Every structure is written in structure tokens, then in C-alpha cells.
Amino acid sequence: MYMFKFSEYEATRLASYGRYMNAVLLASCLAAALIAIDAVSASAAGRTRRRREFAALALLLMAVPLRPPLHFLLRTDVQASIDRRAAYEPLVQKINDVCGGDADLMLVAQGDTGYDSLVIRFCVRPNRVDGGYSFSHEPLYEGDVWTTIKTADSLQEELAERFDYVALYWLDEAFYRYYSTLFEDPAEIDPGNVYAVDRETGQLSLCR
């Protein structure tokens, strides 16, 4: 499915491939272990049989990856998630303070491949985050499937039609070059800021 359903860019990265394949591999290991235990049990009796069963179980545990259950028990994945979200907290806090929980927001995260936008969308609920996230007049690199190709005029029309605010998380030279005319004061373009959209003109003004 990965090789034929998705684009070359996505297929070669095989998102979640390990998670899906591990389920099949673990099921196969379990079936093989049960067959081995049954064979050991059938060929021995009493104490010898129990020793062989324990040996087969020990081999199974050695084959099973222990990292996921250990991380679950020690809650290291929880702390890692908290640490990863720390980089987004200043912008998330500003969005929540400005937008009030019932706004349509366009997020700009140049070069984002999905992770930045997903984290921010989750953290600013119930505000509604949408948009292209990464914008330019051309793909940022060969195989770029994430960047939305838009002129400043077409982006301005979309802002006026659909959005109340724009939040800037990460910018690149292309954004400054192509879209600075969208802002009332281009000198105020800066990552980490939130801008109000003039629904008549699509112009952006800094929320202070």
C-alpha cells in the first residue's frame, strides 16, 4: 500500500511502516514461540518440561523489543512530548491570548512537513487552524509536496474570505520576498507574532 498509494516523497519515507510491520512480526514470533513450547511440552514431562517451557519463554522475551513497554512504565515518552512542545509554547500562548478560542487561523510554517502544524493545531484548540502552512511561488526543493504555490494576491484574497488571524511560526527568505506586501508594516514581520486579518482587504496588522 505504501509503495503504490502515496507519492514517491511519502512512500520512500514510509511513515509508520515500522509500527505496522512490527505487529505482523510480533504475531509471527508469538505463533512460533507457542509452537516451540507445545513441541517442547510434548517431548518432555515433569520438571524437565517446565524448564524447557521457561527457556522458550525467555527466548521469546529476548526477541521482543522492550523499549516501548519500558518507556510506557517510566513515562519517558510523556516527558519527551512535553520537551518537544516547549519550542511551540510562546506562539501557542500568544495565539490563545489573542484569538480567544473561536477564531479561524492561518498558520505559516515555512518548510514544515506536517509536524509543526499538527502540534500547534492541537495546542490551540478550539481555535480552528487551516491553510497551506508553507508558501512560495515554486517548490522549495525537488520532491516538495508540502509547499502551497500561491501569489501574494491569491493568498490575500483567501485571507479576506476565510481567516481572522495569521500566526507566523517559521519563516524563510522566500516568504519575506514574496509576501511582505500582505502586511501593513513589513518591518513588523517576525516569527512568533500573530496578525489580525482585515476581512475587507486581506491586509495583516500586528496584534500587540
N, C-alpha and C positions, 0 to 999 in steps of 0.2 A: 504494500500500500504506500509506504514512504517513497519508494523509487518511482512510482507511476502516478501518484495522486498530486504531489506537490511540485513546485518549481525546482529547478536544479539547485538554486541557492538554499532552499529549505531542505531538500532531500539529502544533500551532502552533509548537512549538519545533524540530521536525524534527531530532532528534538524528541526527548522521552523514549528514544529507541531502547536504551538500556533498561528502563523501567518495564517496558512491555516484554522484552526478551527475557528478563530475569524471572518473570512469573512463569514462563514456559520452562526455563532451565531448572528452577527450583522444583516445579512439579515433576519434572523428569528425574531429578535427583531423589526426591521423596519416593517416587514409584520404584526406582532402582534399589533404594535402601530397604523398602518394605519387602521386595522380592528377595534381597540378600538375607534379611532377618528371617524370613519364612524358610529359606533354604537352610540356614544355619540351625534353626529350631528343629527342622525335620531330620537333620542328620546327627543330632546330639540330644542328650537328656540330662535332667537334673542340673547340678552346679555348672557343669561344662556348657550346657545350653545357655544358661543365664550369662556366663562370662562372654560367650560369643555374641549374644544379643547386645550386651553393653558395649562390646568392642565395635559392633556395627553401628550402634547409635553414636558412639564417639567419633567414628569416621564421618558420619553424616553431619555432625555439628562442626567438624573441622572444615567440611566443604561448604557450609552455609555462611555467607557473609555476616559477620557480627556487628559491623559498623552501624547499620540502620537501627537495630534494637538498642545498642548501647547509647547512640545519640538520643534516642527517644527517652530512655531512662534517665540520662544525665541532663536532658533538656539543652544540649549544646546547639541543636538546630534552632531552638527558640531564641537563644541569645544571638546566634549568627544572624537571624532575621531582624532582630532589633538593631544590631550593629549596622546592617545594610541599609535599613530605613533611615538611619541617623543623617545621612547625606541629604535626604529629601525634606527633613523636618522644617528648616527655615521657610522654604517655599510653601510647604503644606500648611504651616501655621498662618502664613500671610494670606493664602487663599481662603482658609476657613474664617479668618477675621474679616476679610473684605466681602466675600461672596454670601455669607450668611446661611448657606445650606440649601438654597433653592435658585441656583444660577446655572446657566449654560456657559461652559468654559472651554475655550480652545487652548490646548497645551502645545507649546513649541519646545521640542527637544531634538535639536539637530543631530542627525546620525543615530538616533535611537532605533534599536532593533526590536523594540517591544517591551523590554523590561522596565525602563524608566516610566513609561506612560502607564503601564499596568499598576505599578506601585503607587504612583501619585493618584491615579483614578480611585484606587481602593482607599487611600488615606483621606481623601477629601469628600467622600460620600456624606450626605446625599446630593451634593453638587454634581451636576452632570458634565463629564469631561468627554469631549469629542474633538475631531479634527484630524489633520494629517500628521501632526507631531513633528515631522521633518519636511522642510520645504526647500525647493530650489527650482531653477529653470532647466536643470538637467540632472541625471543621476549623479550621486556623489562619488560613486566608484562603479566599476564593472560588476554587474550582477546585483546592483542595488534595487531591492524590491520594496523598500520601506519609505523612500522619499516620495512625496507628492509633488508632481510637477505643476506649478501654478505661477502665473504672473502676479505682480503686485495688485493689478486692477481686479483680477478674478478673485483673489484672496480677500480683497477689501469688500467686494460685493457679498461674498459668503459670510464675512463677519457681520455686515449690516443685516443680513437676512436671518441669521441663526444664533448669534452669540451675544452674551452680556459682558464677558471679560476674556482677556487673553493673559495667560501666565507663561513666563519665559523661564525654562529650566536650564537649557544649554544652547548656546549659540555658536555659529561658525562664521567665517568670513563671507560665505555666500549669503547668509541671512542679512547681514549688515548691507551688503552690496545691492541686493535685490529688493529688500522690503523695508528699508528705513523710511520711505515715503509714507508708510502707513501710520507713522507716529507723529503726533503734534509737535513734539520736540525730540528729534533724533538723538540729541545729546543725552537723553534720559533712557536710552535703550540699554538695558543691563540684565544679565541673568539673575533670577531671583525676584524679579519685580512682577507685579500684577497691574494690568491696564484695563480701564473701562472702555467699552466699545460705544461709540456714538451710533445709535441704531439708524440715524438718518444718513450719515456719511461713511460709516465704517472706520473713521479715524480713531486712533488709540490715545488715551490720555492716562498718565501715571496715577495710580491710586496711592495716596500717601497715608 
